[in-house]
Amino acid sequence: MLSTPPARARRALRSLFAGAAAIATAAGLLVAAPAAPAEASFGGTPSWIGGKDLYETSALMSRQQAPSTSVYLTSGEAGGDALAAPPAANAAGAHLLMVRRDSVPPAIEQRLRELQPRFINIVGSRAVLSDRLWADVRRILPNVKIYRVGSNAGDRVDSALRLMFNIRNSGGVLDEVFVIGRNGYSDGLAAGNVAARIGGAIVPAMGDPAAWAQRVLPELRRARAVYFVGAGSVLPQSYFAALDAVLPGHIGMDRLAGPDRYATNAALIDRFVPGISARQGYLIAGNGHGDTVGASVLAARQDSVMLLSGRACHDHTAVPEQLDRLQVDRIVGIGTKFWIAESALRMRLCDGSAYRSQHGPDPSMPQLQPVETAPDTGWLQRRAGQMLGTFRGGTLSGGAGHHEVQLPANAYWGVLRATHAMVGSGDFTVTAHSSRTDLTEIVVADTGDAFDGSGLIAPIDMAYAPEWLEIDAEGPWTILAQDLRYAYSGGFHGTDSHVGLVGGDWGRTLVNEPRGSHLTVRQIGFWSGLGPTLQARPGESRSVALLQEPMVLQIVQDGAPDDGWALQLR
């Protein structure tokens, strides 16, 4: 069952994956280990993206991304303002490049000439990035439009609040806000990648706590949840208490912290990144080296992750465990080998041992063949991926009989597109299984006709991650497993079962247009979890109010396919 976590004394404590995904996390976000654990899940030779200095590294990371008409410039000398920039840059599809206070370094000048952007956003006050820098940018790009993100004489809080405005202006949702300490540079780097991935924002805590809380309140009152990142030594509890005293009670508050910055980073990834579709992960030096801010944008743009690392080894297994859980194939270090050594990229532990994988694929079970996809998705599909996870899609075909197929890693939620040719009775069923429970989840069930539709991959009993599929077919079949970014959004109609996404405008209703099919429609809210189920029968029209949030609709058609069906949102 899906539910909102219980309220504390004055406010509901809400995590990013409140409801279904929260329970999937609580039940154990790690996929259960196969019988014989693999020796390692990190293949290939480690590699680096690193130049002779942080400016060259910044330009090299930019070259890993698609061209853009917009660029954010941040300081390579005073990095506090830069920590809040990755979410805004990612929301706008912009590049993030580092510059000096008064000038554009040669490596960045070359990259700007290559990009030829139309818009430049200078992050920070004149004390951080001066008018001389502005003039140097104008020299390089005479026709570019330049904006200062923040105020001429302000501080990094001003910059962060303006960056939040830019995120909204770029279509960001900003349900989650991450608060970082003034001296918590590494925690800020870790939070920046997560915030960029999920459309959140970063706000530093500085100055008098009560005055700070009043200052940020207008922007934070729009959020669903506020997370304080780091221990009390870098982010004092006084800021938490000051904001708790003024923030509306329906907005959740929580502190995310581990015994060190690496464990805090791993906890952020564990909580907010249910899965990735990328094949590589990025490690950056955990000592706060400044050339790694742009890695937050690079990783988010590629649907990858960025994690902090020790220079030569890992003090504990927190970071390797997250990379292993996400089944990353290749590790890329950001910065030169001086800042992060090959031994760290190979997951060497500081006690001299090497991390051993516990979550590799089961070699005894057929694997889906990976498919390379680059969807042109809208905000709703992107939000589904952010909230419910992404994974590497795969496809497989087969004939009549019984088959078992392993799902991709971290496929907690997804859409299974399937076809089945009618032979004999035409029976075709697909069920999902997990090694953590004897329960199963029906993904597709069709009897007596050909099937060409989709089914919902979901946590089994809304608690256990599905790990493999069992397929029983009377004739030839094909399946394509993809995450929910690939679910259709908009009007709904068809002749077979279907999975779709809808937005969350208050008061909209779902109306069945009877055409002869029996329909069962299950609603799953991104935040609230399992909603009411609509039963629609031939000859009648039923409607149900939708929740005020985006949601998944699982539409199961169990009538004659020639009748067809249609649903409208009103």
N, C-alpha and C positions, 0 to 999 in steps of 0.2 A: 504494500500500500504506500502511496505517496503522500507526504504531509510536510507542512512547514515545521521547522524545529520549534520546541517550546519557547515561550517568552521568558526572558529574565525579568528582573524586578520592574523595569520600566520600558523595555523595548524588546521587540522580537529580534533574536539573533539569527541573521540570515546569511548563508554562504552563497557563493556564486551559483553552485549547482543545487539550490534549494529544491526539494522534491526528489524527482526520480534520480538524477545524477548524484545528489548528495547521498542517497541511500546506497547507490552503486559504489560510491567512494567508501562509505562507512562499512559496507559489507566486504571491502577489500578491493582496492582499485587495481591491485596487481593481478594479472592473469595467473591462474594456478600453474605451477611448474609441471613440465612433462616428466615422465617417469625417469628419464636419464638426462639431467641437465647438461646443456652444452658447455663447452669449455669457455667460450666467450661469444658475445654478440656484437663486438665491435670489429668489423672486418676492414681490410685494406690498410694501406700505409697512412699513418697520420700526416696531416698537411696543415699549413698555416696560411692565413691572410695577414701579411705584415709587411710594412715598409720600413724605411730607415728611421722614421719618426711617426708620431701619432697622426700627422696630417697626411702623409702618404698612405698609412693604413686606412684612414677615413676615405680617401679617394679610391683605394682598392676595393673596399666594401661597396662603395657606390657603383663600381663597375660590375658588381655581381647582380645588380637590380635592373629592371626594365627602365627605359628612359621616362622622364617626367618633366612636366612644365613648371614644377615647383620645387624649391630647395629651402631647407632650414639650415641656417648657419649658427653654430654654437661655439663657445669659447674653448680653446684647447689649453688655456692658461688658468681659468677660474671656472671649474666645471659644475658648480652648484646649479646654475640655471639650466644647464644642458640635460640634467637628469629627468626633467619633466617634458622634454621635447619629443622623445620617441613616439608616444601615443599620437600626438598631433601630426607628426610626419607620416606615420603609417596610415592614419585616417585619410590624409590627403593624397596618398600615393606619392609622397615627396621623398627626396633624398635628404640625408642629414650629413652635413660636412662640417669639419672643425676648422676654425680660423684663429689668427692672433687678434689681440685687442685692437690693433691699429692697422692691420694689413692682411691681405690674402696671401698665404704661402704659395710658392710656385706650383706645388702638386695640386692644390685646390684650384688655383687659377686655370690650370690645364683642364681639370675636370669640369669646371664651369663653362669653359669654352666648348667643350664637347657636348655638354647637356643643352646649352643655350636656353635656359629656363626663362619663362615669362614673369615669374614671381619669386622674390627672395624674401624670406622671413628671418630677420636678425633677432636672435633670442637673448634678451637681457638689456639692462640699462646702458647708458653711455659710459658708465664706469667699467662695465664688463666688455662691451663691444662699442667702440667710440665712433664719432662722426667721421674720423679718418678712415675707418674701415668702410663705412657707408660710401665715402668718396672713391675708395679703391674698387669696390664692387661696381660702382658706376663707370669707372674707367674700363673695366673688363667687359661689362654688359651695358652699353649706353642706353638701351631702350627698356631695360628690365624695370618692373615695378617693385619697389623696396618698401617693406613694412617693418617697424620695430614691434616685436612681441613683448609687451610689457610697457613700462613707462620710462621716460628719459632719465629720471632720478630715482627710480623705485628699487625694489629688491627682488629676490627670486620668488617670493610669494606673488608679487604682481605679475611676474612672467608666467607662473604656473596658472594663475586664474585666467590670464589672457589666452593661454594655450588651451584651456578648457573650452573657452568660447570658440576657438578655431576648430576644435574637435567636433563640437556641435554643428558648426557651420559646414563641416565636411560630411555631415550625415552620421556622426557618431552618436551612440546611445547614452554613454556615460552613466550606466547603472552602478558602476563600482568606482570608488575613489580610493587610492592608496596613499596614506600619509607616511612620509619618511622623515627621519631626524636630520637636523642641520649637519651633523657630523657622520651620518650613516651613509657614506658615499657608496659603499659596496651593496648595502641593502637597497639603495636607490637604483643601482644598475640592475639588480635582480628583479625589482618590482617593475622597472621600465619595460622589460621584455614581456612580462605577463600583461601589463596594462595595454601595451600596444596590440597584443594578440586579441584581447577580449573587448577592446574599445573602451577601456577605462581611462583614468587620469592619475597623475602624480601631483601631490601637493606637499611642499616641505613645511615642517613645523618649526617656527623660530620666533623669538621675541617673547613678550609676556603671554602666557597661555590663554588667559581670558580675552585679551585683546585680539590675539590670533584667531580664537574660535569665532568671535564676532565678525572678523574680517573675511573668513572663508565660508561662513554660514550661508550666504545667499546662493553660492554655487553648490555647496554640499547638500542643501535641503532638497535638491532635485534627484539625489542618488537613491539607490535601493540599499546600499551597504557601504560602509567606510571601514577600511582595514588599516590598522597601524602596523607597519612593517619594521621588525627589529626589536631587540630587547630594550628594557627601560634604561640601560646605560647609554644608549644612543638616541632613544626617543622616550623622554621621561613620561611617566604616567600622568603627570600634571596636565599634559596636553589632551590626553584621553579624557580625563575627568572634566576639563573645561568644555570640550566639545560635547560630551555626554550631557552636560547641564543645559545646553541650548538646542541640540539637534532634535527634531521631531521624533517621537517615540517609535514610529513605524519604520524608521531607518535603522538597519542593523549596524552594530559596531562590534569589532573583534580585533584582537592583536594576534599577529602571526609572527612567531619568533622561535628559533631553535637555539641550541647551546652555542652556536657560532654562526657566522655569516653564510657558510656553506650549507649548513643544515636549514637555516632560514630560507635560502634560495630553493633548496630541494623541497621544502614544505610548500612553497608557493607553486612550484611546478606540479607537485602531487595534487594540490587542491584545485587548481584552475586550468590544468591542461590534461583533459582525459585522454587525448590521443593526437597524433600528428600524422600528416601524410608525407612529410619529407623523409628523405633517406639519410640526411646528415644532421648532426647536432653541433653546436658551437660551444667551445669552452673559452672563457676569458680569465685573465689573472684576477684572483680575488683580493689583491692588495689595492684595488682602486685605481689601477693605471688608466689614464684618461682616454686612450685611443679606442676604447671598447664601447663607448656610448652608442655609436652607430650600429653595433652588433645587435642591439635590441630591435632595430628597424629591419635589418637584414634577415634575422631569424623569423620575425613575425611575417614579413613579406613572403617568405618561402614556406610558411606553415611548419617551421622548425622550432627549436628551443635554444636558449642561451643559458648556460650555467657557469657559476663561479668555480674556479679551480685553484688548488695550490700550485706553486710554481713547478715543482718536480714530482709531487705525489699528493695523495688524498689522505687526510687524517682519519676519515671514516668512510663508510660505504654509502652515505646519503646521496651524494651526487651520482656515483655509478649506478645505484639502484634505480634512479629516475630515468637515466638514459637507457638502461636495460629494460625497464618497464615499457618504454615507448618504442623499443626495438629499433633503436638507431643503428644504422649500418656502418656509418663512418663518422669520425670525430675530426673537426676542424678547429684549430686554435686560432684565436684572434690576437695579433701582435707577433712580435719576433720570438725566436726560441729563447731569448734571454728572459722574457716574461712568463712563458709557459713552455715547458720542456716536453720532449717526446714521451718521456716516462709518464707524465701526467695524462697525456692524450691516450696512452695505452692502459689507463686505469690502474696504475701502480699505486698500491697503498703504502703509507709511510712506514708500516712495519716490515716492509720488504716483500710482501705477498702481492699477488695480482688478483683483481676482482674477478670472480667467476659468475657467469650468467646463470640465472635461475628461470629465465622466461623466454627461452628460444622456442622456435616452432617445433611441433611434434613430428619427427621425421617419419613416423609410421603412418601418418595420415596424408591423403592427397591435399595439395595446396592450391588455392586459387591462383590463376596466372595474373600477375599484376597488370594493371592497365594505367597508362599515362594519360592523365586528363588535366585540362586547364580550364575550368568552368568560368564562364562570364556570368558571375552570380550577382544578384541584387542584395540589398541590405538584409532581407529576411533570410536568404540562404546563408549569407555570411554569419549572421547572428546564430543560426542553427549550428553552424560549425563551431563558433566560439563557445556556445553554451553546452552543447551536447557532444562535442568532440569531432575530430576528423580521423581518417585512417586511409591507408593505401587501398584503393579499390582493386577488386579482382574479379575475374570471370572464369567460368568453366562450363563445359558441355558434357552431356552423357546420354546414355540410352536407357532402356527399360531396366528396372530392377532397383536394388537397394544400394545407396551410396552414402559415404560419410566424407565430409569436406571440412578442413580447418578454416575458420574465419580469419581475416587479417587481424593483426594485433590491435587491441584497444577498440574493437568494434562494438562499443556499448550500445550505441544508437546508430541506425542506418536504414537504408532502403534497399530491398532486394528486388531487382527487376528480373522477371522470370517468364519464360515461354515453355509451353508443353504441347506437343502434338497429340491429338486425340487418337488413341489406339485402344480398341476394346471399350472398356468402361470409361477410360480417360482419367482414372484416378491419379491425382498428383498432390503430394503433401511435402512440405518442407518444415522441419521442426528444429529449433535451436536448443543446444545443450550446454551445460557447464559442469566441470568436474567438481564444483563446490556444492552441487545440489542434485537430487534425483528428479526435481521438477523440470519440465520442458516448456517451451513457448512455441505455439504454432505460428509460423511466419506466413505460409501459404497453405490453403486447403481447398482443393477443387475436385469435383466429381462429375463425370459424365460429359465433359466437353473439353475443347481445347482451351488453353489458358494463355493469356498475354497481358500481364498486369504486374502489380508490385505488392510487396508485403513489408511489414515493419520489423526490422531487427531492433529488439529492445531488451533491456535487462530482464532476465527470467524472474517471474514473480516480482518484477520491479525492484530486484535486489541483487541478482547475480549476473555478472558479465557473461554473455554468450561466447562460447569458445569454438564450437563446431556445429555444422549443419548436418542433419540426417535427411536424405532425399529418397522418397519412394515414388517411382514413376512407372506408368504403363507404356510410355513411348519416349521419343527423343526430347531432351530438355536443354535449356541453357539458363544460367543464372549470372547476374552481375551484381555484386555487393558493393555499395558505395555509401559514404556518409550522407547525412541529411542535407548537406549543401545541394545535393542533386535531386532532392524532392521537389516536385512541381508546386508552384504557388500561383494563386489566382483563382479563376473559376474552375469548378470540378465537374467532370463528366467522363463517362467511359462505358465499357462493357464488361470489365473485370475489376478485381480489387485494386486499390489505389492507395498511395501514401502522398500526402501533400502538406503544405505549410500555409498558415494564415497569419495575418497581422493581428494586433490586439486592440482595435478600436472599441471603446466601451459601447455596449448596446447593440452591436451587430448580432444578427441571428443567422443561423444556418437553416436553409429551407430546402426540403426535398421536393423535386418535381417528379411525381410518380410516373413511371414508365413501365412498370411491371416487375421490377427487381426488388427483392428484399435487401435492405441495406442495414448494416450495423456500423455506426460511426463512433470511434473512440477518440476522445480529446485528451491530449497530453500537453499541459502548459509548460513553457520553458522554466517558469519559476514555481508554480503551485503544484505541478505534477498532474496526477490523473484526475480528469474532470468527468462530467456526466457523459453517459453513453446515449446516443440517439438511435432508436430503432425506427426504421422507416419501412412501411409495407405498401404494396400496390394499392392504389385507390385512396390513399390518404396522404396528407401533407403534415409533417411534424416539424417544429422548429425548436431550437434551444439557444439560449443566450450564450454568447461566447465570452470568455474571460477577458479581462483587460490586460492582455499580454500576448506575445507571439505564441503559437502553439503548433503541434503536430496533429494532423488528422489521419487516423487509420480507417480507411473505408473498405469494409468487407462486403462484397457483392455475392449473394448466394441465390440469385434467381437465374433465369435463362439469359444468357449473354446477349441474345438478339434483341432483348427488350431495351438494354442500355439503361443508364441512369444519369441523373444530373443533380447537382447541388448548387444552390446559390447563396451568396453572402449578402444580407440586406441590413 
